[in-house]
Amino acid sequence: MSSVECHSSFDEVSAEWNRLLPRSAVNTLFQTPQWQRAWWEELGKGERLCFLRVGGDNGMEGMASLRSGNGVLTFVGDKNVCDYNDFLVPRGQEEVFYRELVEHLGSLEWHTLELYSLNHSSPTLGLFPDIARGKGYRVEVVQDEVCPGKALPKTWDEYVNSLSKKNRHELRRKLRRLDTAPGVKWYALRSPEEIEGAMDDFFSLLKMSRETKHRFLTPERERFFRGIGREMGDLDVMRLYFMEVEGKRVASALCFDYGASRFLYNSGYNQDYGFYSVGLLLKAFTVKDAIEEGKDYYDFLRGNEPYKYDLGGEDKPLYTMTVTRG
């Protein structure tokens, strides 16, 4: 016997959520209850939460963190700020979880189920489509973007030598030029209090770097960014990097450490200091810091911006699965 329970409160499911996530094949910071609560409180207006908890006598369990509105059922969050997403299912129990979930979905009111930001290794991509089609649903899977990343070696020198000849030469040339700038230093803020106190500088640099980032940073997203800091503070995963020239903050990078990986979430720089490549080089320093802290993977996250490949990123595809009633 199995059962599917629907909950509508983070508090009702957070304890079980935290127990399931480390056991899931896909386990990212974007799937933590802290991240999704921050999203919901600032960006989830006008929709309904639907946490579907699947359990059974055979030990099978799992959870779908979903939201619904206008007949569309989808993961909590959105692809603009959640680079990965997926169901919470212990490894090895995916197929029975998907079967129970699909069976239950038939009793809910929706016309489209959109599962976005699925990474290339997600069991959902391999198993869910055939199970859903077997119940008469139409399923379409498309690659929408990429998340470039790089496996990190043990030392900075090994990392630099792993870059292509052109990128290695360019990185060293830019580092030499930065050495000629007066009063350069870079550092990371780690405590929630330090980070909160520096968020205005981060927002200013993000807006200064290019028009698309200026438009991206709506008041709601500013509040979401601050909410992440509050919600994730106890996890000690947030790192806010700055580069200064003569005491002035000229570049910033917001990173998260989760497991053995570092995630570059967003960044900005003052274009008046573009001659010194302060934006690219601060990102390079966050790679160096990750290596020195023993991380084994650097994830540049969603998007194919050229700097990601200049620093050695290799594409990993992201997919969106759309399920509609037949």
C-alpha positions as CSV (number, residue, x, y, z in Angstrom):
1,M,0.0,0.0,0.0
2,S,1.2,3.5,-0.7
3,S,-0.2,6.9,0.1
4,V,0.2,10.4,-1.3
5,E,-0.3,13.3,1.1
6,C,-0.6,16.9,0.0
7,H,0.8,19.6,2.3
8,S,0.8,23.4,1.8
9,S,3.2,24.6,4.5
10,F,7.0,24.5,4.5
11,D,6.9,23.9,8.3
12,E,4.9,20.7,7.8
13,V,7.5,19.1,5.5
14,S,10.9,20.8,6.2
15,A,12.2,18.1,8.6
16,E,11.4,15.3,6.2
17,W,12.7,17.4,3.3
18,N,16.1,17.8,5.0
19,R,16.2,14.0,5.5
20,L,15.3,13.2,1.9
21,L,17.5,15.7,0.0
22,P,20.9,14.2,0.9
23,R,19.7,10.8,-0.2
24,S,18.5,12.0,-3.6
25,A,20.3,11.5,-6.8
26,V,20.0,15.2,-7.6
27,N,20.9,17.2,-4.5
28,T,21.6,20.9,-5.0
29,L,21.2,24.1,-2.9
30,F,18.3,25.2,-5.2
31,Q,16.3,22.2,-3.8
32,T,16.8,23.1,-0.1
33,P,13.7,24.2,1.8
34,Q,15.6,27.4,2.8
35,W,16.1,28.4,-0.9
36,Q,12.6,27.5,-1.9
37,R,11.1,29.2,1.1
38,A,13.0,32.4,0.2
39,W,11.7,32.2,-3.4
40,W,8.1,31.6,-2.3
41,E,8.0,34.5,0.2
42,E,9.2,37.0,-2.4
43,L,8.3,35.7,-5.8
44,G,5.5,33.1,-5.3
45,K,2.6,35.5,-5.0
46,G,-0.8,34.4,-6.3
47,E,-0.1,30.7,-6.5
48,R,-0.6,27.7,-4.3
49,L,1.9,25.4,-2.7
50,C,1.5,21.7,-3.2
51,F,4.0,19.4,-1.5
52,L,3.2,15.9,-2.5
53,R,4.7,13.4,0.0
54,V,4.7,9.8,-1.3
55,G,5.1,7.0,1.1
56,G,4.4,3.3,1.3
57,D,4.6,0.1,3.4
58,N,7.5,-1.1,1.3
59,G,9.7,1.8,2.5
60,M,9.3,3.8,-0.7
61,E,9.1,7.5,-0.1
62,G,9.8,10.8,-1.8
63,M,8.4,14.3,-2.2
64,A,7.5,16.7,-5.0
65,S,7.8,20.3,-4.2
66,L,5.3,22.0,-6.5
67,R,3.3,25.1,-7.0
68,S,0.2,25.7,-9.1
69,G,-1.5,28.5,-10.9
70,N,-3.7,28.9,-14.0
71,G,-3.7,25.2,-14.5
72,V,0.1,24.9,-14.6
73,L,1.8,22.7,-12.1
74,T,5.6,23.2,-11.7
75,F,8.5,23.0,-9.3
76,V,8.6,25.7,-6.6
77,G,11.0,28.4,-7.9
78,D,11.6,29.6,-11.4
79,K,14.3,29.1,-14.0
80,N,15.5,32.7,-13.7
81,V,16.9,32.2,-10.2
82,C,16.8,28.4,-9.7
83,D,19.5,26.8,-12.0
84,Y,18.6,23.2,-11.0
85,N,15.5,21.6,-9.7
86,D,14.0,18.1,-9.3
87,F,12.0,15.7,-7.2
88,L,13.3,14.5,-3.8
89,V,13.7,10.8,-4.2
90,P,16.1,8.4,-2.5
91,R,18.5,6.7,-4.9
92,G,17.0,3.4,-6.2
93,Q,13.4,4.3,-5.4
94,E,12.8,6.6,-8.3
95,E,10.7,4.3,-10.6
96,V,8.2,3.4,-7.9
97,F,8.0,7.0,-6.7
98,Y,7.3,8.2,-10.3
99,R,4.6,5.6,-10.8
100,E,2.8,6.6,-7.6
101,L,3.2,10.3,-8.3
102,V,1.9,10.0,-11.9
103,E,-1.1,7.9,-10.6
104,H,-1.9,10.7,-8.1
105,L,-1.5,13.5,-10.5
106,G,-4.5,12.1,-12.4
107,S,-6.7,13.2,-9.5
108,L,-5.5,16.8,-9.5
109,E,-6.7,19.7,-11.6
110,W,-4.0,20.9,-14.1
111,H,-3.5,20.9,-17.8
112,T,0.3,21.3,-17.9
113,L,3.1,20.0,-15.7
114,E,6.4,21.8,-16.4
115,L,9.5,20.3,-14.9
116,Y,12.3,22.8,-15.5
117,S,16.1,22.9,-14.8
118,L,16.6,19.2,-14.9
119,N,20.2,18.4,-15.2
120,H,21.5,15.9,-17.7
121,S,22.0,13.1,-15.1
122,S,18.5,13.4,-13.5
123,P,16.6,10.0,-13.2
124,T,13.5,12.0,-13.9
125,L,14.7,12.4,-17.5
126,G,15.2,8.7,-17.9
127,L,12.2,7.2,-16.2
128,F,9.3,9.8,-15.9
129,P,8.5,10.2,-19.7
130,D,7.6,6.5,-20.3
131,I,5.6,6.2,-17.1
132,A,3.6,9.3,-17.9
133,R,3.0,8.3,-21.5
134,G,1.8,4.9,-20.3
135,K,-1.0,6.8,-18.5
136,G,-2.0,8.7,-21.6
137,Y,-0.1,12.0,-21.1
138,R,1.9,13.8,-23.8
139,V,5.5,14.4,-22.8
140,E,8.0,16.7,-24.5
141,V,11.6,17.1,-23.4
142,V,13.8,19.9,-24.7
143,Q,17.2,21.2,-23.9
144,D,16.9,24.8,-23.0
145,E,20.3,26.0,-21.7
146,V,23.6,24.8,-20.4
147,C,25.4,25.0,-17.1
148,P,29.2,25.1,-17.8
149,G,31.4,23.8,-15.1
150,K,35.0,22.5,-14.5
151,A,36.4,19.7,-12.4
152,L,39.0,21.3,-10.2
153,P,42.6,19.9,-9.7
154,K,44.5,20.0,-6.5
155,T,46.5,23.2,-7.2
156,W,46.1,26.6,-8.9
157,D,49.1,25.9,-11.1
158,E,47.5,22.7,-12.3
159,Y,44.2,24.6,-13.0
160,V,46.0,27.3,-15.0
161,N,47.9,24.7,-17.0
162,S,44.6,22.8,-17.7
163,L,43.3,25.8,-19.7
164,S,43.7,26.1,-23.4
165,K,46.9,27.7,-24.6
166,K,45.0,30.9,-25.6
167,N,43.0,31.2,-22.3
168,R,46.1,30.4,-20.2
169,H,48.1,33.1,-22.0
170,E,45.2,35.6,-21.6
171,L,44.7,34.9,-17.9
172,R,48.4,35.3,-17.1
173,R,48.5,38.5,-19.2
174,K,45.5,40.0,-17.4
175,L,46.9,39.0,-14.0
176,R,50.2,40.8,-14.8
177,R,48.3,43.9,-15.9
178,L,46.2,43.8,-12.6
179,D,49.5,43.8,-10.7
180,T,50.1,47.3,-12.1
181,A,46.9,48.7,-10.7
182,P,47.2,50.6,-7.4
183,G,46.0,49.1,-4.1
184,V,44.4,45.9,-5.4
185,K,43.0,43.3,-2.9
186,W,40.2,40.7,-3.0
187,Y,38.4,38.9,-0.2
188,A,35.3,37.0,0.8
189,L,32.6,37.9,3.3
190,R,31.2,34.8,5.0
191,S,29.1,35.8,8.0
192,P,25.4,36.6,7.4
193,E,25.9,40.0,9.1
194,E,28.8,40.9,6.9
195,I,27.0,39.8,3.8
196,E,23.8,41.7,4.6
197,G,25.8,44.8,5.2
198,A,27.5,44.6,1.8
199,M,24.5,43.6,-0.3
200,D,23.9,47.2,-1.5
201,D,27.4,47.3,-3.0
202,F,26.8,44.0,-4.6
203,F,23.6,45.2,-6.2
204,S,25.2,48.4,-7.4
205,L,28.1,46.5,-9.1
206,L,25.6,44.0,-10.6
207,K,23.6,46.9,-12.2
208,M,26.7,48.6,-13.4
209,S,28.1,45.6,-15.3
210,R,25.5,45.5,-18.1
211,E,22.0,46.5,-19.0
212,T,20.5,43.0,-18.9
213,K,21.6,42.6,-15.3
214,H,20.1,46.0,-14.4
215,R,16.8,44.9,-15.8
216,F,17.0,41.5,-14.1
217,L,17.4,43.0,-10.7
218,T,13.9,44.0,-9.9
219,P,12.9,45.1,-6.4
220,E,11.3,41.7,-5.8
221,R,14.6,39.9,-6.8
222,E,16.6,42.2,-4.6
223,R,14.4,41.2,-1.7
224,F,14.8,37.5,-2.8
225,F,18.6,37.8,-2.7
226,R,18.4,39.3,0.8
227,G,16.0,36.5,1.8
228,I,18.5,33.9,0.6
229,G,21.0,35.4,2.9
230,R,18.7,35.2,5.9
231,E,17.4,31.7,5.1
232,M,20.8,30.2,4.2
233,G,22.8,32.0,7.0
234,D,22.7,29.0,9.3
235,L,24.0,26.7,6.6
236,D,27.3,28.7,6.1
237,V,27.2,28.2,2.4
238,M,27.1,31.8,1.1
239,R,30.3,33.6,0.0
240,L,30.3,37.3,-1.2
241,Y,33.5,38.2,-2.9
242,F,34.8,41.7,-3.6
243,M,37.8,43.2,-5.4
244,E,39.0,46.6,-4.3
245,V,41.2,49.1,-6.1
246,E,42.5,51.9,-3.9
247,G,39.9,51.1,-1.3
248,K,37.0,51.2,-3.7
249,R,34.9,48.1,-4.4
250,V,35.0,47.5,-8.2
251,A,33.9,43.9,-8.7
252,S,31.8,41.4,-6.8
253,A,30.8,37.7,-7.1
254,L,28.1,35.9,-5.1
255,C,29.0,32.2,-4.7
256,F,27.6,29.3,-2.8
257,D,29.5,26.2,-1.5
258,Y,27.4,23.1,-1.4
259,G,28.9,19.7,-0.9
260,A,32.2,19.5,-2.8
261,S,31.2,22.2,-5.3
262,R,31.3,25.9,-5.6
263,F,28.5,27.7,-7.5
264,L,29.0,31.1,-9.1
265,Y,25.5,32.5,-8.7
266,N,25.9,36.1,-9.9
267,S,28.4,38.9,-10.3
268,G,29.0,42.5,-11.3
269,Y,31.7,45.0,-11.8
270,N,32.4,48.7,-12.4
271,Q,33.1,49.1,-16.2
272,D,35.3,52.1,-15.4
273,Y,37.8,49.5,-14.3
274,G,37.4,47.2,-17.3
275,F,40.9,47.9,-18.4
276,Y,42.1,45.7,-15.5
277,S,39.6,42.9,-16.3
278,V,38.4,43.1,-12.6
279,G,35.2,41.2,-13.3
280,L,36.9,38.2,-14.9
281,L,39.8,38.1,-12.6
282,L,37.7,38.2,-9.4
283,K,35.9,35.2,-10.8
284,A,39.3,33.5,-11.4
285,F,40.2,34.3,-7.8
286,T,37.0,32.6,-6.6
287,V,38.1,29.5,-8.6
288,K,41.5,29.7,-6.9
289,D,39.9,30.0,-3.5
290,A,37.7,27.0,-4.2
291,I,40.8,24.9,-5.1
292,E,42.5,26.0,-1.9
293,E,39.4,25.0,0.1
294,G,39.5,21.5,-1.4
295,K,36.4,21.8,-3.7
296,D,36.4,19.4,-6.6
297,Y,34.0,21.1,-9.0
298,Y,33.3,24.7,-10.0
299,D,29.8,25.3,-11.4
300,F,29.3,28.5,-13.5
301,L,25.6,27.7,-13.5
302,R,23.0,28.6,-16.2
303,G,24.1,30.5,-19.3
304,N,26.8,30.4,-22.0
305,E,28.6,33.7,-21.3
306,P,32.1,33.7,-22.9
307,Y,34.0,34.2,-19.6
308,K,32.8,30.8,-18.4
309,Y,34.7,29.1,-21.3
310,D,37.7,31.5,-20.8
311,L,38.0,30.0,-17.3
312,G,37.7,26.4,-18.6
313,G,34.0,25.7,-18.3
314,E,32.6,22.7,-20.2
315,D,28.9,22.5,-21.0
316,K,26.4,20.3,-19.2
317,P,22.9,20.6,-20.6
318,L,19.7,21.6,-18.8
319,Y,16.3,20.3,-19.8
320,T,12.7,21.2,-19.5
321,M,10.1,18.4,-19.5
322,T,6.5,19.4,-20.3
323,V,3.7,17.0,-19.6
324,T,0.2,17.7,-20.9
325,R,-3.1,15.7,-20.6
326,G,-3.8,13.6,-23.7
